[in-house]
Amino acid sequence: MGATISTQTNTRTRRRLQMSVKKLTKSLQAPVGSIKRWAQGKRKAKEAALKKQSSTNHASPSINDLLRRYAIDVCRRCASTCDGVEPREIERWIRSVDQTLIQLGWQEQEYVTESSLVFLHVLAKESCTPERIANVEELRMTILICLYLGFSYTGNEISYPLKPFLSGATSKKAFWDRCMSISMSMSGAMLDLNRDSTYYNRMRDELCCSSAVWPTSC
């Protein structure tokens, strides 16, 4: 009987967390029309950013280069608590989810683009820090949660399967708890990416100008 009550309680808790995430998503969507058009709207921002880079004689990095810069930046931020983690591991975590969703038929093209990496970069600035990350497994869980939020806010589908985003022994409750925490703390920044092209361009330039060499001396 005790096990049944515990299972029912966990189920109700998980449903409440899922509903809270959905409500938060709707509340973020409302002021800007449809955040599902976020990725398409970034095309204009991309063109403006490319013009800006052209004027300062910087070549536009490739998607692979941007992903590596993102991974190196995360490793640098968490070096004190995640000793031994390599950028290529972070790249593999992200690419693995992307390819899995393609194989499962949830998407036809890769999600990893310039705009999605800028989105992940902004979330990582606050979420992937020594104060919030105690070890490599926590880092992986947080990166996959940020990736899940990226898919939820900017992906083409209304929803995505949770399993590809779960790492190791991460429980669903732990996933949703961290997901809600990041959503609440970063909602303003996520809105700014959509409505403020200046902020988007600044975050893009920040990512483009971050180190592409590992290990770094930072």
C-alpha positions in Angstrom: 0.0 0.0 0.0 2.9 2.4 0.9 4.6 1.8 -2.4 1.3 2.5 -4.3 0.8 5.8 -2.4 4.4 6.8 -3.1 4.0 6.0 -6.8 0.8 8.0 -7.1 2.5 10.9 -5.3 5.5 10.8 -7.7 3.2 10.7 -10.6 1.2 13.7 -9.4 4.4 15.6 -8.7 5.8 14.9 -12.2 2.5 16.0 -13.8 2.5 19.2 -11.8 6.1 19.9 -12.9 5.2 19.2 -16.5 2.2 21.4 -16.4 4.3 24.2 -14.8 6.8 24.0 -17.6 4.0 24.1 -20.2 2.4 27.1 -18.5 5.7 28.9 -18.3 6.3 28.2 -22.0 2.8 29.7 -22.8 3.5 32.7 -20.7 6.7 33.4 -22.5 5.1 32.9 -25.8 2.2 35.3 -25.2 4.1 38.6 -25.3 5.9 37.9 -28.5 3.2 36.1 -30.5 4.7 32.7 -31.2 8.1 31.8 -29.9 8.1 28.9 -32.4 8.9 31.5 -35.0 12.0 32.4 -33.0 14.4 30.5 -35.2 13.0 31.9 -38.4 13.1 35.4 -36.9 16.8 35.0 -36.2 17.5 35.0 -40.0 17.3 38.7 -40.0 19.4 39.0 -36.9 21.9 36.6 -38.5 22.1 38.8 -41.6 22.7 41.9 -39.4 25.3 40.1 -37.4 27.1 39.0 -40.5 27.2 42.5 -41.8 28.6 43.6 -38.5 31.3 41.0 -38.6 32.1 41.8 -42.2 32.7 45.5 -41.2 35.2 44.4 -38.6 36.9 41.9 -40.9 35.9 38.8 -39.0 35.1 35.6 -40.9 31.8 33.9 -39.9 32.6 30.7 -37.9 31.1 27.4 -39.2 28.5 25.6 -37.1 31.1 23.0 -36.1 33.4 25.8 -35.0 30.6 27.5 -33.0 29.7 24.2 -31.3 33.3 23.7 -30.3 33.6 27.3 -29.0 30.5 26.7 -26.9 31.9 23.4 -25.6 35.2 25.0 -24.7 33.5 27.9 -22.9 31.5 25.4 -20.8 34.6 23.4 -20.0 36.4 26.6 -19.0 33.5 27.7 -16.7 33.3 24.4 -14.9 37.0 23.5 -14.8 37.2 23.7 -11.0 34.5 21.1 -10.4 34.6 19.0 -13.6 38.3 18.2 -13.9 38.9 16.0 -16.9 35.9 16.8 -19.0 36.8 17.5 -22.6 35.0 19.8 -25.2 34.6 16.8 -27.5 32.5 15.1 -24.8 30.1 18.0 -24.7 29.9 18.2 -28.5 29.1 14.4 -28.5 26.3 14.8 -25.9 24.6 17.4 -28.1 25.1 15.7 -31.4 23.9 12.4 -30.0 20.5 13.9 -29.1 20.2 15.7 -32.4 20.9 12.5 -34.4 18.6 10.4 -32.2 15.7 12.7 -32.8 16.3 12.5 -36.5 16.5 8.7 -36.4 13.2 8.6 -34.4 11.5 10.8 -37.0 11.0 13.8 -34.7 12.9 16.1 -37.0 14.2 16.0 -40.5 17.1 18.4 -40.2 19.7 18.9 -37.4 18.7 21.3 -34.7 22.3 22.5 -34.1 22.4 25.9 -35.9 23.9 29.3 -35.2 20.7 30.5 -33.4 20.3 27.4 -31.3 23.9 27.6 -30.2 23.5 31.2 -29.2 20.5 30.1 -27.2 22.5 27.4 -25.5 25.4 29.8 -24.8 23.1 32.2 -23.0 21.7 29.5 -20.8 25.1 28.1 -20.1 26.4 31.5 -18.8 24.1 31.2 -15.8 23.5 27.4 -15.5 27.0 25.9 -16.1 29.0 27.5 -13.3 31.0 25.9 -10.4 28.3 27.1 -8.0 25.7 25.1 -9.8 27.7 22.1 -11.1 29.4 19.7 -8.7 30.6 17.1 -11.1 30.7 15.9 -14.7 27.3 14.0 -14.4 25.6 17.2 -13.2 27.2 19.1 -16.1 25.9 16.6 -18.6 22.4 16.7 -17.0 22.3 20.5 -17.1 23.5 20.7 -20.7 20.9 18.2 -21.8 18.2 20.1 -19.9 19.3 23.4 -21.6 19.1 21.5 -24.9 15.6 20.3 -24.1 14.6 23.9 -23.3 16.1 24.9 -26.6 14.1 22.3 -28.5 10.9 23.2 -26.6 11.2 27.0 -27.3 12.7 27.0 -30.8 12.1 23.5 -32.3 9.6 22.8 -35.0 7.6 20.3 -33.0 5.1 21.0 -30.2 6.7 18.5 -27.9 9.7 16.1 -27.9 10.3 12.7 -26.2 12.1 13.1 -22.9 14.2 9.9 -23.0 17.0 11.3 -25.4 17.6 14.1 -22.9 17.9 12.0 -19.8 21.5 11.3 -18.8 22.8 8.3 -16.9 20.9 7.7 -13.6 19.0 11.1 -13.8 15.5 10.7 -12.5 12.6 12.4 -14.2 11.9 14.3 -11.0 15.5 15.7 -10.9 15.2 16.5 -14.6 11.9 18.5 -14.1 13.1 20.2 -11.0 16.3 21.5 -12.7 14.3 22.3 -15.9 11.9 24.5 -13.9 14.7 26.2 -12.1 16.5 27.1 -15.3 13.3 28.2 -17.0 12.3 30.5 -14.2 15.8 32.1 -13.8 16.5 32.5 -17.5 13.0 33.5 -18.8 14.0 37.1 -19.2 17.1 36.3 -21.2 15.2 33.9 -23.4 12.7 36.6 -24.2 15.4 39.2 -24.9 17.0 36.8 -27.4 13.7 36.9 -29.3 12.7 40.5 -29.1 16.0 42.4 -28.9 18.3 41.9 -32.0 21.0 44.0 -30.3 21.1 41.5 -27.4 21.1 38.6 -29.8 23.9 40.0 -31.8 26.0 40.7 -28.7 25.6 37.2 -27.4 26.4 35.8 -30.9 29.5 38.0 -31.1 30.5 36.8 -27.6 30.2 33.2 -28.6 32.1 33.8 -31.9 34.9 35.6 -30.1 35.3 33.0 -27.4 38.3 30.7 -27.5 38.5 28.0 -30.1 41.6 26.4 -28.5 41.6 23.8 -25.7 43.0 23.8 -23.1 42.8 27.5 -22.5 44.8 29.7 -20.2 41.6 31.4 -18.9 
